[in-house]
Amino acid sequence: MRCIKCRQPAAVEVRRHHSAFCPEHFIEFFDNQVRRAVHDEKMFSPEDRILVAVSGGKDSLALWDVLLRFGYQATGLHINLGIPGYSDLSQEKTEAFARDRGAELIIVDLEADYGVTVEDFKRGSERTPCSACGLSKRYIFNKVALEQGFDVVATGHNLDDEAATLLGNLIHWQDGYLIRQGPVLPAGYPNLVKKVKPLYRLAEREIAAYAVLRGIDYVLDECPNAVGARSLLYKEALNLIEQHSPGAKQNLYLGFLQKGRKLISAAEERPQLVECERCGMPTTAQVCSFCRLMERVRIRLRRSKPEPVAPPAAR
């Protein structure tokens, strides 16, 4: 297998493009895909302050790496979720990455700053751990960006992530999610910061190859709470289709962005957002989902604590 650019031995094959690249030209391909995503979707400009959500995994660290190389004002935000045996390692990888590159990093500790961990969500909420975790992260990303004056939040969602999410939303016909799914979520309301996904044109395998070639040290293991998540099932199904039909994921997701979203948008009423009466963040109800989640978790945790045992009476 030879690089299509220089005919040297190829290091990475990209079957959906009928291509293969040597290390140098694969990095060039990767960079061009990110630049195209940023340009075509008007994600941000060199003057914007970008808050990059970094978990310690390959996708988010690769995103932060490429934005720093491009010269953007990219600050990392890491949330320690309090998952035993996983969260501390993730934070260590993120801090090491920032230290090696002299990059600014903001750390939010869910337990220290909010009094709960994802483990508490598992015990004190009817939501699945992934659902509660995702809700919390989206809330904190927006809150930190808003409070510290960032223009945009960037996440490391890739083509596999977006195609799997789209498949799940189509299976269940989640109209509201379908209309909002895309590489850019504009700041259409007060207290809502623009969200972007610059890696949406790149597959998970390609991002892993980039991380290896760039020497990025990342957490290899999946989050232990993700075991059994439907998103992994959808990814497996799409991977099987991709094996027999290279480019299927790309065709599904990019086709939706170009055609499907317009049809849904034409029939969808825009939700009316208001400020949460407790925290002031945007919501469709009086109290936002995050505040309701925190209230339920805290109530259940209080109920689960054993009653103090009174000391024996003195004789």
C-alpha positions as CSV (number, residue, x, y, z in Angstrom):
1,M,0.0,0.0,0.0
2,R,1.4,3.3,-1.1
3,C,0.7,6.9,-0.2
4,I,-1.4,8.5,-2.9
5,K,0.6,11.8,-2.6
6,C,4.2,10.7,-2.6
7,R,4.1,6.9,-3.3
8,Q,6.1,6.2,-0.2
9,P,4.9,3.3,2.0
10,A,1.5,4.2,3.5
11,A,0.9,4.3,7.3
12,V,-2.8,4.9,7.3
13,E,-5.6,3.7,5.0
14,V,-8.7,5.8,4.6
15,R,-11.0,3.4,2.7
16,R,-14.0,5.7,2.5
17,H,-11.8,8.1,0.4
18,H,-10.1,5.2,-1.5
19,S,-6.9,6.6,-0.2
20,A,-3.8,5.8,1.9
21,F,-1.2,8.1,3.3
22,C,2.3,8.2,4.7
23,P,2.6,9.8,8.1
24,E,3.4,13.3,6.8
25,H,0.5,13.3,4.2
26,F,-2.0,11.8,6.6
27,I,-1.4,14.7,9.0
28,E,-1.9,17.0,6.1
29,F,-5.2,15.2,5.3
30,F,-6.3,15.4,8.9
31,D,-5.5,19.1,9.1
32,N,-7.4,19.8,5.8
33,Q,-10.5,18.0,7.2
34,V,-10.5,20.1,10.3
35,R,-9.9,23.3,8.4
36,R,-12.7,22.5,6.0
37,A,-15.1,21.8,8.9
38,V,-14.2,25.1,10.6
39,H,-14.5,27.1,7.3
40,D,-17.6,25.5,5.8
41,E,-19.6,25.7,9.1
42,K,-18.2,29.1,10.1
43,M,-17.3,27.6,13.5
44,F,-14.9,30.3,14.8
45,S,-12.3,32.9,13.8
46,P,-8.7,33.4,14.9
47,E,-9.9,36.2,17.2
48,D,-12.3,33.9,19.1
49,R,-11.5,32.4,22.5
50,I,-12.2,28.7,22.3
51,L,-13.0,26.5,25.3
52,V,-12.1,22.9,24.3
53,A,-13.8,20.2,26.4
54,V,-11.1,17.7,27.1
55,S,-11.8,14.3,28.7
56,G,-8.3,12.8,28.5
57,G,-9.3,10.6,25.6
58,K,-7.9,10.6,22.0
59,D,-10.6,12.7,20.4
60,S,-10.6,15.7,22.7
61,L,-6.8,15.7,23.1
62,A,-6.4,15.4,19.3
63,L,-8.8,18.3,18.8
64,W,-7.0,20.5,21.3
65,D,-3.6,19.6,19.7
66,V,-4.7,20.5,16.2
67,L,-6.2,23.8,17.3
68,L,-3.1,24.8,19.2
69,R,-1.0,23.9,16.2
70,F,-3.2,26.1,14.0
71,G,-2.6,29.0,16.5
72,Y,-6.1,29.4,17.9
73,Q,-6.7,30.7,21.4
74,A,-7.7,27.3,22.7
75,T,-8.1,26.7,26.5
76,G,-8.9,23.2,27.8
77,L,-11.7,22.4,30.2
78,H,-11.6,19.1,32.1
79,I,-14.3,17.9,34.4
80,N,-13.3,15.3,37.0
81,L,-16.5,13.2,37.3
82,G,-15.4,11.2,40.3
83,I,-15.4,7.8,38.6
84,P,-13.2,5.4,40.7
85,G,-10.1,4.2,38.8
86,Y,-10.9,6.3,35.8
87,S,-11.4,10.0,36.5
88,D,-8.1,10.6,38.2
89,L,-6.1,8.9,35.4
90,S,-8.1,11.0,32.8
91,Q,-7.2,14.2,34.7
92,E,-3.5,13.2,34.9
93,K,-3.4,12.6,31.1
94,T,-5.1,16.0,30.5
95,E,-2.8,17.9,32.8
96,A,0.3,16.3,31.3
97,F,-0.8,17.3,27.8
98,A,-1.4,20.9,28.9
99,R,1.9,21.0,30.7
100,D,3.9,19.6,27.8
101,R,2.4,22.3,25.5
102,G,2.3,25.2,27.8
103,A,-1.5,25.4,27.3
104,E,-4.1,26.8,29.7
105,L,-6.3,24.3,31.4
106,I,-9.4,24.8,33.6
107,I,-10.3,22.0,36.0
108,V,-13.8,21.5,37.4
109,D,-14.2,18.8,40.1
110,L,-17.8,17.6,40.2
111,E,-17.7,16.5,43.8
112,A,-15.7,19.5,45.1
113,D,-17.7,22.1,43.2
114,Y,-21.2,20.6,43.1
115,G,-21.1,18.1,46.0
116,V,-21.9,15.0,43.8
117,T,-20.1,12.5,41.5
118,V,-21.3,10.4,38.6
119,E,-21.5,7.5,41.0
120,D,-24.1,9.5,43.0
121,F,-26.0,10.0,39.8
122,K,-26.2,6.2,39.4
123,R,-27.5,5.8,42.9
124,G,-29.7,8.9,43.2
125,S,-31.3,9.4,39.7
126,E,-33.6,7.5,37.4
127,R,-31.4,8.6,34.5
128,T,-28.8,6.3,33.1
129,P,-25.2,7.2,34.1
130,C,-24.3,8.3,30.6
131,S,-27.5,10.5,30.3
132,A,-26.8,12.2,33.7
133,C,-23.1,12.6,32.9
134,G,-23.8,14.1,29.5
135,L,-26.4,16.5,30.9
136,S,-23.9,17.6,33.6
137,K,-21.0,18.1,31.2
138,R,-23.1,20.2,28.8
139,Y,-24.3,22.4,31.6
140,I,-20.8,22.9,33.0
141,F,-19.3,23.6,29.6
142,N,-21.8,26.3,28.9
143,K,-21.6,27.8,32.4
144,V,-17.8,28.0,32.5
145,A,-17.7,29.5,28.9
146,L,-20.3,32.0,29.8
147,E,-18.7,33.1,33.1
148,Q,-15.1,33.3,31.7
149,G,-15.9,35.0,28.5
150,F,-15.3,32.3,25.9
151,D,-16.8,32.8,22.4
152,V,-17.3,29.1,21.6
153,V,-17.1,25.6,23.2
154,A,-15.5,22.9,21.0
155,T,-16.0,19.2,21.6
156,G,-14.2,16.2,20.1
157,H,-17.2,14.4,18.6
158,N,-16.2,12.5,15.5
159,L,-17.9,11.0,12.5
160,D,-18.6,7.7,14.3
161,D,-20.2,9.6,17.3
162,E,-22.4,11.7,15.1
163,A,-23.5,8.9,12.8
164,A,-24.4,6.7,15.8
165,T,-26.3,9.5,17.5
166,L,-28.2,10.1,14.2
167,L,-29.0,6.4,13.9
168,G,-30.4,6.4,17.4
169,N,-32.4,9.5,16.9
170,L,-33.9,8.1,13.6
171,I,-34.8,4.8,15.2
172,H,-36.7,6.6,17.9
173,W,-37.7,9.6,15.7
174,Q,-36.5,12.1,18.2
175,D,-37.6,15.2,16.2
176,G,-36.3,17.7,18.7
177,Y,-32.8,16.1,18.8
178,L,-32.8,15.6,15.0
179,I,-33.3,19.3,14.4
180,R,-30.5,20.3,16.8
181,Q,-28.1,17.6,15.6
182,G,-25.2,19.1,13.6
183,P,-21.6,20.3,13.8
184,V,-22.7,23.7,15.1
185,L,-25.2,24.7,17.8
186,P,-25.5,28.5,17.5
187,A,-25.7,30.8,20.5
188,G,-29.3,31.6,19.7
189,Y,-30.4,32.6,23.2
190,P,-29.1,34.6,26.1
191,N,-26.7,32.7,28.3
192,L,-26.2,30.0,25.7
193,V,-22.6,29.8,24.2
194,K,-22.0,28.5,20.7
195,K,-21.0,24.8,20.5
196,V,-19.0,23.3,17.7
197,K,-17.6,19.9,16.6
198,P,-14.5,20.4,14.4
199,L,-13.8,16.7,14.1
200,Y,-17.1,15.7,12.6
201,R,-15.6,14.9,9.2
202,L,-13.0,12.4,10.7
203,A,-13.6,8.8,11.7
204,E,-12.6,7.5,15.1
205,R,-9.9,5.3,13.6
206,E,-8.4,8.3,11.8
207,I,-8.3,10.3,15.0
208,A,-6.6,7.4,16.8
209,A,-4.0,7.3,14.0
210,Y,-3.4,11.0,14.4
211,A,-2.9,10.7,18.1
212,V,-0.3,7.9,17.6
213,L,1.6,9.9,14.9
214,R,1.6,13.0,17.1
215,G,2.7,11.1,20.2
216,I,-0.4,12.1,22.2
217,D,-0.7,10.1,25.5
218,Y,-4.3,9.4,26.1
219,V,-6.6,7.2,28.2
220,L,-7.1,4.0,26.3
221,D,-10.0,2.5,28.2
222,E,-13.6,3.4,27.6
223,C,-15.4,4.9,30.5
224,P,-16.6,2.0,32.7
225,N,-20.1,3.5,32.9
226,A,-20.4,3.2,29.1
227,V,-20.7,-0.6,29.2
228,G,-24.1,-1.5,27.7
229,A,-24.8,1.9,26.3
230,R,-27.0,1.9,23.2
231,S,-24.6,4.3,21.5
232,L,-22.0,1.5,21.4
233,L,-24.5,-0.9,19.9
234,Y,-25.3,1.7,17.1
235,K,-21.6,2.1,16.5
236,E,-21.1,-1.7,16.1
237,A,-24.0,-1.8,13.7
238,L,-22.5,1.0,11.6
239,N,-19.1,-0.5,11.7
240,L,-20.5,-3.7,10.2
241,I,-22.1,-1.8,7.4
242,E,-18.9,0.3,6.9
243,Q,-16.9,-2.9,6.4
244,H,-19.1,-3.9,3.5
245,S,-19.7,-0.4,2.2
246,P,-16.9,2.0,2.9
247,G,-18.2,5.5,3.3
248,A,-21.6,4.5,4.6
249,K,-21.2,6.5,7.9
250,Q,-20.1,9.6,6.0
251,N,-23.0,9.3,3.5
252,L,-25.5,8.9,6.3
253,Y,-24.3,11.8,8.4
254,L,-23.3,14.3,5.7
255,G,-26.4,13.4,3.7
256,F,-28.5,14.2,6.7
257,L,-26.8,17.6,7.2
258,Q,-27.3,18.5,3.5
259,K,-30.9,17.2,3.0
260,G,-32.6,15.6,6.0
261,R,-32.1,18.5,8.4
262,K,-33.8,21.0,6.0
263,L,-36.9,18.9,5.7
264,I,-37.2,18.5,9.5
265,S,-36.4,22.1,10.1
266,A,-39.2,23.3,7.8
267,A,-41.8,21.4,9.9
268,E,-40.3,22.0,13.4
269,E,-41.3,24.9,15.7
270,R,-38.5,26.6,17.5
271,P,-38.6,25.9,21.2
272,Q,-39.1,28.9,23.5
273,L,-36.3,29.2,26.0
274,V,-36.4,31.0,29.3
275,E,-34.0,31.5,32.2
276,C,-34.0,28.8,34.9
277,E,-35.4,30.4,38.0
278,R,-32.6,28.8,40.1
279,C,-29.4,29.1,38.1
280,G,-30.3,31.4,35.2
281,M,-29.2,29.0,32.4
282,P,-31.4,28.6,29.3
283,T,-34.2,26.0,29.6
284,T,-37.6,25.2,28.2
285,A,-39.1,24.9,31.8
286,Q,-39.1,27.0,34.9
287,V,-36.3,24.9,36.4
288,C,-33.6,23.4,34.1
289,S,-32.8,19.7,33.8
290,F,-29.5,20.1,35.6
291,C,-31.0,21.7,38.6
292,R,-33.8,19.2,38.7
293,L,-31.3,16.4,38.5
294,M,-29.2,17.8,41.3
295,E,-32.3,18.2,43.5
296,R,-33.4,14.5,42.9
297,V,-29.9,13.2,43.6
298,R,-29.5,15.2,46.8
299,I,-32.9,14.2,48.1
300,R,-32.2,10.5,47.4
301,L,-28.7,10.7,48.9
302,R,-30.1,12.3,52.1
303,R,-32.7,9.5,52.4
304,S,-30.2,6.8,51.9
305,K,-27.9,8.0,54.7
306,P,-28.4,5.9,57.9
307,E,-30.0,7.7,60.9
308,P,-27.5,8.6,63.7
309,V,-27.6,6.1,66.5
310,A,-28.3,7.7,69.9
311,P,-25.7,6.8,72.6
312,P,-27.0,4.6,75.4
313,A,-28.6,6.4,78.3
314,A,-26.4,6.7,81.4
315,R,-27.4,4.6,84.4
